[in-house]
């Protein structure tokens, strides 16, 4: 599923269809992007991406992108999947954020193989979502756990078939059960067993449907839990790629795509019509040209670092070598950098666009709101720079990183 035309190569031309291995797959991706662009206002009204669009994502291969090949999936190289998300983000950030959970099956690869076989029994195109925090305590029960609690930020839960929640079991219970290290576990349940509390009332990325989840005394078998980012049981290259870093990347790339759209949009505005006051066109103003040039350069540099790092780590894996902490650090750092630089580029486009950018009909308004939400994601915050700097300095990071 390689992108034929890279959006970084020609800024004014939207990227061409991704090749999903077949002409039909490429056509499905084209149809998906067109539908998203036409219906993005609907996603905001609903506060989620509707199931028919999720079905189109399935048809385009989004949700088999990280399904193991042994279960009929594609297990794509991460950079290939990231370029697909970038293209979707040019049409709508919320839709790309939901599509990003096509990477979530990298987490599920840590489940027992028998459990995964059940998940993929109906096919490789399985949609999962999760509200992992705050970690809720689980009570030991014969053969598993009794789970009660409420979790936030379950993006894409309205269209998911499987739901993940974070549970704490305590070190003593973990030792008694022989469960790995006492770290918090992730419990996986069929979506119909989980209550969705529709409370997603935000300014940006409203269409992601990142509602709360709630469970009351729900039994989860031991074999349906795993340590998030834990060792996979699937021996395929994708599952040797750092899972937490990959999650940072799939969210960061949403901002890369939205920034590309913002820069293209403001360039289109530069000379197409006279201003309301009769002042010089935007293209005739030095501050506009300078601002656009700086934003374009910053975006392209951040994007190059982002993809170069992903592809380098993938080459390490294909060569049969383990990913080093230094390489994983660059994945995290390049993702955070891409998210923040892209948000800055969108803000720059908004500032130099002038008064017309304040209208809701102008996509710069939505892009500015959505992009700031991306930078607030836990894997993309300012703490990344602290952790990265510690590794560069040969010091121990102050928190679990990378």
WOLINUR-V695578 format. One record per helix or strand. SS is the DSSP state (hx for helix, st for strand). FROM is the first residue (numbers start at 1). LEN is the number of residues. If there is no record, write none. Layout:
ss={SS,SS}
from={FROM,FROM}
len={LEN,LEN}
//
This chain:
ss={st,st,hx,hx,hx,hx,hx,hx,hx,hx,st,st,hx,st,hx,st,hx,st,hx,st,hx,st,hx,hx,hx,hx,hx,hx,hx,hx,hx}
from={2,18,23,51,62,69,78,93,105,113,128,144,157,162,171,185,191,195,206,211,222,225,237,243,282,286,325,355,363,378,383}
len={2,2,24,9,3,3,14,11,4,7,14,11,3,7,7,6,3,3,3,11,3,3,4,26,3,33,29,4,12,3,10}
//
